[in-house]
Amino acid sequence: MFMRELMACVWKGEAPFARGVLYLPLLALACVYRAVLAVRELCYATQLFRVDRAPVPVISVGNLSLGGTGKTPVVERLAGMLKERGFRPGIVTLGYGKAKKGVFAVDRNSDTAVGAGDEPLMLARRTGLPVLVGKKRIEGIRRGVGDFGIDLAVLDDGAQVRSVRKDVEIVVLDGSAPGAALHLFPLGFLREPLEMAKKADIILVGKGEPDSRVRGWAAGVPVFRVRYRPLHLCRLSDRATVDYRSMRGKRVLAFSGLGDNRSFFGLLRDIGADVVETLEFPDHYRYRAADLARIESFHNVEMAVTTEKDAVRIEGMETGGNILYLCIEAEFDAPEALIGRICEKVRER
């Protein structure tokens, strides 16, 4: 936990002394990582590694960083928009941290976050669409075609997937990321070099304005803005829906286990909540009874608020009536132009 927090501070420019001491070792490791990525690209380019062609068009939604760009709501919204256009989309994802093995379809009624993964379960419930989970994405796509008749696959977290040919490459960028973080891991939080942005068909930017280096590499690529709109609050104890504006002026404990917890805390403040306490957990964190006891031990707050992704990981545990989760939705600045561009690329296939 300490090292993770230290690295986050280094990337954000909040620990100049540590960055100065660690710079050369981190730079050396980043160079090694870049070399590994280059070898991987060469293996796929020379067909040493196999690239499969899916039986239906594939739309990839991913990012260049280690997480926290808000791509899951984007996947949900795009899949819904494609369904409205008459497609039968299926969502194909890895299911980080899942306990179930092999390739499977999420059962939104019987599966759990532990078994199927938190994001796949949330996507299945929110969209009502087939969500196929497994390490081998091509098998997930084929399963979607054979069992559910999908005619289009939305590949969640697909930017790093090279084993499946993609018809549309969408990259989600965090515009608020500090310049110090825009280096390859572990010197920065990028898992792909910035120059990979030029290979995207569409770039979605949220949480601020992109760095000048990003704009340089992405020159000529259509860019759309994405925002995250609050929908409502739900009580964890009984799933009752509550107006999200009810937290305005209330003393709130905000807690979450995301790639970017602070953006969630900022969203609550933007809504008008008086966030007096915060608890940050690692991404995909599995909550324990002790964590909930700690959350409920804060007596100076009127409610505790978390995310929908965290809520699916708390299901089945006993909670008080003052723990709620916020449901949000991705919103695009020019949705018709965006979906039109995607459909145009799909038709090219």
N, C-alpha and C positions, 0 to 999 in steps of 0.2 A: 504493500500500500504506500509506504514512504517513497520508494523509488518511482512509482507511478505518479505521485503528486509532485515529486521533484522534477521529473521529466516534463510534466505539464507546465510547470513554472518556467523551465528552461525554454520550452517552445514558445511560450507567451511573452518572453522577454522580462519575466518578473523575478528572475534570479540571475542577474548579470555576473556575479562572482562565480556561481556554479557553472554558468555557461562558459566563462573564460577558462576555468580549470578543465572542464570536460570537452571543450571544443575539438581539440585534436583527436582524442580517442573516438569521439562520436563521428567526426568527419571521416576517419579511417573506416569505421564500420559502415557508414553510409556509402562509401566508395565500393566496398565489398558487396554490399546489397545491390548497388547499381550494376555491378558486373554480373551478378547472378540474374538480375532481370534481363540484361542484354543477352545472356546465353539462352534464357528461356525464349525470348522473342526470336532469336536466330533458329532455335529448334522448331518452332512453329512455322516460321517463314520458309524453312527448307523442307518442311513436311516430315521432319524426324519425329515430331510429335503429331498425333492425329488430330485433325479438326473435322468434326462431324457436321453434316448439313441436316438441319431439322426438317421434318415433314411439313411444318407450318412456319410462317414468318416469325422471327424472334426480335423482340424489342428489349434491349438491355437498359436497365436503370442502375447506375452505380456512382461511385465517387473515387477520387484519387487519394483521399485521406483515410486515416484509421477509423473514422466514424464521426457521428455528431453533425452530419450535414442535413438531416431531416429527410432522408430518402424514402423511408417506409411510408409516410403519408403521401409522398409523390407517387409511389407505386400504386397505392390504394386508389388515389384520385384518377390517375391515368387509366387504370384498368376499368374503373367505372365509366369514364368518358368513352373508352373504346366499346364497351358494352352498349352504351347509348347510341353509338354509331352503327350498331347492328352486328358487331363481331361477337364471337364466343371466346373471350380470352380466358386463359388460365395463368396463374401466377406460379412461377417455378423458383424455388429458393433453397439455400443450403440448410437453414434451420440451425443456426449456431447454438451449441450447447444441448442439443436434443438428446434424449436417452434412446429413442427408437432408432433401429438400424435399417439400412437399406433405403429403398425409394418407396414412399407412401403418400397417400392423399390425406390431408388433415380432415378429421371428423370434428366439426366445431361443437358438437354436442357432447362427445365423450372424451376427446383428447384433452390433455393438460399442457401447460407451458413446459413442464419438466419433460414430458414425453415427446411433444412435437416441436418445442421451441416457442419462445414468447412471441416473436414477430409473425411466424406462420399462423399461429392460433389467432392472433389479433386480426391479421389480414383476412383469414377465412371468415371470421365473425362479422367484420365490418363490410366486406364486399359481397358475401354469399357466393363467391366464385370458387371454382376448384383451385386449391393451393397444393402443389406437389412439392414434396420435400425430399432432398437427397443430395449426396455429394456429387453424383454423376448427373449433371443437368440434362444431358441428352436423353437419359432414361426417364427423367421426370417429364420431359416434353412428350415423349412417346406414350407414357402412361396417361398423360392428359388427353392426348388425341384418341387413344384406344378406349379409355374408360369413360371419358366425359365429352368427347367430340369437340374439343377446343379447336379453333381455327387460327389461333394466334397465341403466342407465349410471351408473357412479360417476365423477363429474367430479373429477379431482385438481386441487388448487389452483384451485378454482372460485369462491372468494368474490368475486373481482373480475370474473368473467365476467357480463356483462349481456345478451349477444346470444342466450343460450339460456334459455328458461323452466325454472326448477328447481322440483321438487316437494318436495324436502327440502333445507334449507340447514343444514349443520353447520359450526360455526366452532370451530377449535382454538385455545385461548389458552395462552400461557406464563404460568403463575402466578408464576414467579420474576422476571418483568420488573420492573425498578425503576420507581418512579413518574415519575422524570425522563425516562424513555424513552417514556411513554405520550402522546406528541404526534405530530402529523402530520410526516412527513418534509419537510425535513431536520432540523427541531427535535427530532424523536424518530424512532422507527423504525416508526411506523405508516404503512401505505399506504392505510388507510381510517380515517375518524373512529371513535372508540370507540362513538358512538351507533349505528353499524351493527350492533352486537351485539344490539340489540333486535329486529332483523329476522330473526335466526336462529331455526330451529325447535329446534335442539339445540346446546348448548355443551359442548365437551369441554375440561377443564382439566388440564394436566399441569405438573410441575416446581414445585409449591408452591401457595400460595393466591393467588387473583386480587386485584388492587388494588380498594379500595373503590369507585373510580369505575367499574370494570368491573362490579362487583356491582350498582351502581345502574342502569346502562344495561341490564343483562341481567335485571333483576327480572321474574319471571314466565316466563322461558325455562328449560326443563328443563336442569339441569347435571349432567354425569357426570364422574367422575375417570378419567384415563388414566395408566397407569404403563408403563414400558418394561422388560420382563423379559429378561435375558440368556438365550440359548438354548445357544450353543456357540461355540467358536473354530474357525477354519479356517486352515490354512497356505496362504499364497498360492502357494507353489511347486508343491504337489501336490494341493491341495484336501482334504487329510486333516483329519478332524474331531477336535478336541481339547476336552476338558472345560474350560469357561471357568474353573472353580475352580482350574485348574492355574496360573493367574497370581497366586494369592494368595501374598503375601510375596516375589514375584519383582520384581527391578528392571526397570521397564518404561519404554520410550520410547513415549509416546502421540502419534499424529499423525493429523490429519484435515482435510478441507476441507469444512466444513459451515456452515450459517448460525449455528450455536451450538456452536463447538468445545468450549467449556469444560464444557458439560453432558456431553459424551462423556467428557472427562477425569475429571469427577466420578463418572460411572458406574463407570469402571474402579477408582477409589479405593474406591467403595462395595463393589465386589466383593472388594476386599482387595489389589489390586495396589499395589506401591510405585512410584508414578509419579515417577521421578526426572528425566525429561526430557520436554518437550512441544514439538511443532512445529505451528503453526497455519497453514493455507492457506485461501485464499478459497473460498467455496462453489462447487461444480462445477469445482474446479481440475483442469487437465489435467497430470498428473505427467509429468516428464521423467526421463531416465536420471540426470541430475545430482541430482535430488531423491532418488532411491533411493540413489545413492552417498552422499549426505549422511546419509540415515537409517541406512545400514549403517556409517557411520563412527563411530557412538557405541559405544565399546568398554566403557563402564561399565554397560551394560544387558544383561539376559539375553534379552529379547525386545522386538520392536517391534509394537505393536498399533494397528490402525486400524478403520474402519467398513466394513460391506459395501458401502455406496455408494461409498466411496473405492476399494475393492478392484476394482470393475468398471472403474474408470478406470486401474488399474494392469495389468490383464490383458494378456498378451502380452509384458510386459517381464520381463527376467531378475531374479529376486529370490532372496535367501538363504532358508534354512530357518527363520530366526528372525523372519520377518515374518508376522504373523497378522492376521485380521480377526474382529471380534465380530459375531455375528448376534443380533439382538434381536427382540422381538415386543411389540406393543402389547397391553395388558391393561386391561380396563375394570372398574370397581368393581361395576357392576350390568349385566352383559352382556345378560341376558334382557330387562330393562326397556328397555335402550337399543335393541336390535334390534326389540323389540315396538313401540316408539314410531316407529321408522323404517318398519316394515311398515304401521302404522296410517296414516301420512302417505301412503305409496305407494298404499294401498287407496282413499284419498280421491279419487285421480285417477280 
